[in-house]
Amino acid sequence: MHHTGKQNPVMEFIWKGSLVVQILIGLAAGIVLAILSPDLALKTALAGDLFINALKSVAPILVFVLVAASIANQRHGQQTRMGSIVVLYLAGTFLAALVAVVASYLFPLTIQLKATTQALSPPGNVGEVLSTLLFNVIDNPVNALVNANYMGILAWAIAIGLAMRHAHDATKHVLGDLSQALSFIVKIVIRFAPIGIFGLVASTAAETGFGALLGYARLLAVLIGCMVFVALVVNPLIVLQNSYKSLSVGIYLPARERHHRVFHA
């Protein structure tokens, strides 16, 4: 007789449950621990640091492989409408940044950061900024991955992706499988987000007090408000404008073709 084992509900919630709910539980648990035992809460900082470093370590190689694989696996002559996608992306990014700037002036916030002894030197002029940008683009690929130089990572990923469009299909499949494997690793890392949030919140509240958490909560409220405004107002306006433009072109072209047939028959 075949018996189907029922999975443990706790493990099912951990691996298949809502990530948002798990993060909220970790957030609440971190606050409770900071209240009950500040000394123990300080020791949980390791969990938060491990989570952040895991994300920082996998992000550069993930971006590199995903961009290279997507370009390499693009078929010749395939209509991708990349021009329109890039224009819409730039417009959406600019408008989102504009919303963020306006919100920062409407709701000014001050948050407490960790003290650092590293001095920052701002660039002297525009030429220095452009020079730094160009050197970042042509950076050594290994050095770009190690230092998370995303300008260099994107440049090398685009170059390798374009070059590998002429490679054998088996090589392209290997690159695609590698991108899927890295995406799976990222999903695993994200699943540990509640533990990382728990460590970050508990250690921060125990070290700086709940006043800092209140500042972060206000910042989070402003960020969520900006995201909701962009999702419900800005993006629909972009879609509406683009749809109206496409509809106008679709109506205008057949009318012009009929006019051409009548007067040039």
Order of alpha helices (4+ residues) and beta strands (2+ residues): alpha-alpha-alpha-alpha-alpha-alpha-alpha-alpha-alpha-alpha-alpha-alpha
